[in-house]
């Protein structure tokens, strides 16, 4: 018997066209859709997406963004805390949640040219990358 994957958060709001790429299937993003580790988030032109993760952190994506939710674990009792997001392109704003408060080294944002750790409570990252064909 295969255990059902545990959701890591949900979509709070969507403006314009946004998608969840899951298991190589593009799903139009809608408010309250559950998110899972390894989901990829994609926004179109003039679009944005806001998500809330289980640790109450907030991630906002601007237009033409692509972010892979590579890893997420929030189990304070077992001390399993981690969040890794890979920003392929676009603009992302992050407001920290409980994972950072409990272990700031457990959160990491990766871009094509840098790795960003979290030492504050809010930050923005912009990654310029050519449009995919």
Secondary structure, DSSP 8 states (H G I E B T S, - for coil): --------EEEEEEES-EEEEETTEEEE--TT-EE-TT-EEEE-TT-EEEEEETTS-EEEE-TT-EEEEEEEEEETTTTEEEEEEEEEEEEEEEE--HHHHH-GGGEEEEESS-EEE--SSEEEEEE------
